[in-house]
Amino acid sequence: MEGLSANMEPPNSNLAGKRSQNELFDIIADPVSRPESWGDWKWQLKNRITSLDVIRELMPLTRREEEGIKRAQGRLAMAITPYFFSLIDREDPRCPIRKQAIPRLEEFSLSSRELVDPCGEDSHTPVPGLVHRYPDRALLIVTDSCAMYCRYCTRRRMVGEERPPMSNDRFEEACKYIQSKKTIRDVLISGGDPLMMKTEVLEGYLKKLRAIPHIEIIRLGTRVPVTLPMRVTDELVAMLKKYHPLYMSLHFSHPKEITPETAAACAKLSDAGVPLGSQTVLLKGINDRPVVMKRLMQDLLKIRVRPYYVYQCDMAMGTGHFRTPVSVGINIIEELRGHTTGYAVPTFVVDAPGGGGKIPVGPTYLISQAKGKITLRNYENKIYDYFEPD
């Protein structure tokens, strides 16, 4: 991966060849051995694990992982922050953190049914970098860089080359389009991950959007509080507070991701008045059991993150080994509804292939409907009649 522009932090790893195997292992595995700079997000980015040689020093790899790392070059190459790597069980190839971070050979077993652009974003792009699929909201893709590249990424067609963020000229063009569409009241800034940009660059985008009178809310789509929580600095939070109402869509996949560091990052954002919601992708072998998803949703509420969506994994190229039947997601919602607080029950959606948008899918509780009466079942499968007004 090439270096980033002056607007972003350089991603090059300097772990390789500068420390002994034991020292590398200690820094990752033992909190006592970590340098003071461990808590510096820039140090984390500069020391991302990006090569097969380095990761071999840190853990035994399976044959499928070795082959996956060799093939994952250029776009969506392996890049793991030392922090996120420290959450991996190095002895368990089934570790849910490991499966998300380390490429596997299965990524390159492509199906004819998989799509390059599974959500049809390119066909709803009136100007470069802006997706306008829903009537009252728009999506700005301002960067292709992330702190860690999730192996099931739905935007793998464009993410991971680590080019400079959206230029001022291109952003101005997007803003002109938004200004011309008075129906747009909500703008989501995503990528890649917008928190990978320098604070002043992100603020420049927020300031220009806030100057558009009909923009009511701005959202940031980010996984950084999960993969690089030290990026949520006091400076960043103080800047974000200036642009309320500002919401943040996070992306949690497994309870192991909820650590003291992540909880502290979310607390800073919540204390600054930023409402937090989690969008979770349903992933085979990671969170596709009701007991795991229930724990994740309940643990999210404890750190003031509201479960928002569970997504059926998109039909993106190279993600077939992560996808479950839709019935698995429906069953999970049924195991949550009534069995835990309603705040912990997200909406399960399928983002319709080709650009149809998010379609809610869930258990059927309406048994029948007749004139003046509907018949319902509850979470215990008990049947009830509700009589409508005459």
Secondary structure, DSSP 4 states (H G I P E B T S, - for coil): -PPP-TTB-------TTTS-HHHHHHHHH-GGG--GGGG-HHHHHHT-B--HHHHHHHS---HHHHHHHHH--STT---B-HHHHTTS-TT-TT-HHHHHHS--GGGG---TT-BSSTT--GGG-SBTTEEEEETTEEEEE--S--SS--TT-TTTTTSSS-PPPPPHHHHHHHHHHHHH-TT--EEEEESS-GGGB-HHHHHHHHHHHHTSTT--EEEEE--HHHH-GGG--HHHHHHHGGG-SEEEEE----GGG--HHHHHHHHHHHHTT--EEEEEEE-TTTT-SHHHHHHHHHHHHHTT-EEEEEEEPP-BTT-GGG---HHHHHHHHHHHBTTB-GGG--EEEEEETTTTEEEE-----EEEEETTEEEEE-TT--EEEEEPP-
